[in-house]
Amino acid sequence: MKRCRLYKRLRNPKAFTLVELVLVIALMAILSAAVLPSVTNRLNTANDEDLNYYFETVQYQVGTIRTTYNDAMQEGQTPVLAGYFLTTARNIQECLRAANNHSEVFDIEVRTVNVAPDPNDYNYIDTIVVCIQFYTKDKKLIVNGKGVACSPEQATNGAVAYSCKVVKIWYVKKDLKSRIYRQGGAMS
């Protein structure tokens, strides 16, 4: 009698057999393997769109800083934007950092030397690197004692800046492999 009850339980049409369970699990694995690359690709595309947005935003802001700087200098005034004096690369960097309060997303570095950044120098966060150079009234690049482009306060010959030019912008992407994600050309 006990065997009959066990036999009835095993033959219950409401229960799944081991083969049915294995087939369902296999089908789920196949479907997830087919869908996963598509989802990953969509996430990467969305991330790239965000990076492009940040890059273009900073590029626009740097253009505004350049225009403000050049206009103020031609009028003989001190260039100021949003309460920041735009007289040095460091001040411009602080102005850009304040305008882009994305400290958890990317950082901004402003330099005067037009050399591509080494991605390995940026350890922990994406960085947008901006190269701005300052020029005298007779359109000579302001340099330090070693002949390297610098901010006006670092010039050893007492040169006074009259204009600035954005030479290049780089987006250094920090992921599994450090790389320069995107770069922009000169903006005069």
C-alpha positions as CSV (number, residue, x, y, z in Angstrom):
1,M,0.0,0.0,0.0
2,K,2.8,2.4,0.7
3,R,4.3,1.8,-2.7
4,C,1.0,2.8,-4.3
5,R,0.9,6.1,-2.5
6,L,4.6,6.8,-3.5
7,Y,3.8,5.8,-7.1
8,K,0.8,8.2,-7.2
9,R,2.9,11.0,-5.7
10,L,5.7,10.6,-8.3
11,R,3.1,10.5,-11.1
12,N,1.3,13.6,-9.9
13,P,0.7,15.8,-13.0
14,K,1.0,18.9,-10.9
15,A,4.7,18.3,-10.2
16,F,7.7,18.9,-12.4
17,T,10.1,16.1,-13.4
18,L,13.9,16.5,-13.2
19,V,14.2,16.6,-16.9
20,E,11.6,19.5,-17.2
21,L,13.5,21.5,-14.5
22,V,16.8,21.0,-16.3
23,L,15.3,22.1,-19.6
24,V,13.8,25.2,-18.1
25,I,17.1,26.1,-16.5
26,A,19.0,25.5,-19.7
27,L,16.5,27.7,-21.7
28,M,16.9,30.5,-19.1
29,A,20.7,30.3,-19.4
30,I,20.5,30.5,-23.2
31,L,18.2,33.5,-23.1
32,S,20.2,35.3,-20.5
33,A,23.4,34.7,-22.6
34,A,21.7,36.2,-25.6
35,V,20.3,39.2,-23.8
36,L,23.3,40.1,-21.6
37,P,25.5,41.5,-24.4
38,S,22.7,43.7,-25.6
39,V,22.1,45.1,-22.1
40,T,25.8,45.6,-21.5
41,N,26.1,47.4,-24.8
42,R,23.2,49.7,-24.0
43,L,24.8,50.6,-20.6
44,N,28.1,51.4,-22.3
45,T,26.4,53.5,-24.9
46,A,24.5,55.4,-22.2
47,N,27.8,55.9,-20.3
48,D,29.5,57.2,-23.5
49,E,26.7,59.7,-24.0
50,D,27.2,61.0,-20.5
51,L,30.9,61.4,-21.1
52,N,30.3,63.2,-24.3
53,Y,27.8,65.5,-22.6
54,Y,30.4,66.3,-19.8
55,F,33.1,66.9,-22.4
56,E,31.0,69.2,-24.5
57,T,29.8,71.1,-21.4
58,V,33.3,71.8,-20.3
59,Q,34.3,72.7,-23.9
60,Y,31.5,75.3,-24.0
61,Q,32.5,76.6,-20.5
62,V,36.1,76.9,-21.5
63,G,35.0,78.8,-24.7
64,T,33.0,81.2,-22.4
65,I,36.1,81.7,-20.2
66,R,38.3,82.4,-23.2
67,T,35.8,85.0,-24.6
68,T,35.4,86.6,-21.1
69,Y,39.2,86.8,-20.6
70,N,40.0,88.2,-24.0
71,D,37.1,90.8,-23.9
72,A,38.1,92.0,-20.4
73,M,41.8,92.2,-21.3
74,Q,41.1,94.2,-24.5
75,E,39.0,96.7,-22.4
76,G,41.8,96.9,-19.8
77,Q,39.8,95.2,-17.1
78,T,40.5,92.3,-14.9
79,P,38.7,89.2,-16.2
80,V,36.2,87.9,-13.7
81,L,33.6,85.2,-14.2
82,A,31.2,84.0,-11.5
83,G,33.3,85.6,-8.9
84,Y,36.6,83.9,-10.0
85,F,39.5,86.0,-11.3
86,L,40.6,84.4,-14.6
87,T,44.1,85.6,-14.4
88,T,45.9,82.3,-13.9
89,A,45.5,78.7,-15.0
90,R,44.8,77.7,-11.4
91,N,42.0,80.3,-11.1
92,I,40.5,79.1,-14.3
93,Q,40.7,75.5,-13.0
94,E,38.9,76.5,-9.8
95,C,36.2,78.3,-11.8
96,L,35.6,75.2,-14.0
97,R,35.5,72.9,-10.9
98,A,32.9,75.1,-9.3
99,A,30.8,75.2,-12.4
100,N,31.0,71.4,-12.7
101,N,30.1,70.2,-9.3
102,H,30.5,66.6,-10.4
103,S,33.4,65.6,-8.1
104,E,32.2,62.0,-8.0
105,V,32.1,61.8,-11.8
106,F,35.1,63.7,-13.2
107,D,37.8,66.2,-12.2
108,I,39.2,69.1,-14.2
109,E,42.8,70.0,-14.7
110,V,44.0,73.2,-16.4
111,R,47.5,73.3,-17.7
112,T,49.5,75.6,-19.9
113,V,51.8,73.1,-21.5
114,N,50.4,71.5,-24.7
115,V,51.4,67.9,-24.0
116,A,48.9,65.0,-24.1
117,P,48.2,63.8,-20.6
118,D,49.5,60.3,-19.6
119,P,46.4,58.3,-18.6
120,N,48.4,56.4,-16.0
121,D,48.9,59.7,-14.0
122,Y,45.2,59.8,-13.2
123,N,44.6,57.1,-10.6
124,Y,41.1,57.3,-9.4
125,I,38.7,59.4,-11.4
126,D,38.0,60.5,-15.0
127,T,39.7,63.8,-15.7
128,I,39.1,66.5,-18.3
129,V,42.4,68.2,-19.0
130,V,42.4,71.6,-20.6
131,C,45.4,73.3,-22.2
132,I,45.1,77.1,-22.1
133,Q,48.0,79.4,-23.2
134,F,48.4,83.1,-22.5
135,Y,49.7,85.6,-25.0
136,T,51.1,89.1,-24.8
137,K,49.7,92.1,-26.7
138,D,52.1,91.3,-29.6
139,K,50.9,87.7,-29.7
140,K,53.9,86.1,-28.2
141,L,53.4,83.1,-25.9
142,I,54.1,83.8,-22.3
143,V,56.8,81.5,-21.1
144,N,58.9,80.9,-17.9
145,G,62.7,81.0,-17.6
146,K,63.0,77.6,-19.2
147,G,61.0,78.6,-22.3
148,V,57.9,76.6,-21.3
149,A,54.4,78.0,-21.6
150,C,53.1,79.2,-18.3
151,S,50.5,81.4,-16.5
152,P,51.3,85.2,-16.4
153,E,52.3,85.1,-12.7
154,Q,55.0,82.5,-13.5
155,A,56.6,84.5,-16.3
156,T,60.2,85.5,-15.4
157,N,60.4,88.3,-18.0
158,G,57.5,90.3,-16.6
159,A,55.3,89.6,-19.6
160,V,51.7,90.8,-19.3
161,A,49.0,88.6,-20.7
162,Y,46.6,90.2,-23.2
163,S,44.8,87.2,-24.5
164,C,44.4,83.5,-24.0
165,K,43.8,80.6,-26.3
166,V,42.4,77.1,-25.6
167,V,44.8,74.8,-27.4
168,K,43.4,71.4,-26.6
169,I,41.0,69.5,-24.3
170,W,41.4,65.8,-23.4
171,Y,39.0,63.5,-21.6
172,V,41.1,60.9,-19.7
173,K,38.8,57.9,-19.0
174,K,39.6,55.7,-16.0
175,D,38.2,52.2,-16.4
176,L,39.9,48.8,-16.5
177,K,42.3,50.2,-19.0
178,S,43.3,53.9,-18.6
179,R,43.0,55.8,-21.9
180,I,42.3,59.1,-23.5
181,Y,38.6,58.7,-24.3
182,R,38.2,61.9,-26.4
183,Q,40.1,65.0,-27.3
184,G,39.1,68.3,-28.8
185,G,41.0,70.6,-31.1
186,A,42.1,74.1,-30.8
187,M,39.6,76.8,-30.1
188,S,40.8,80.3,-31.1
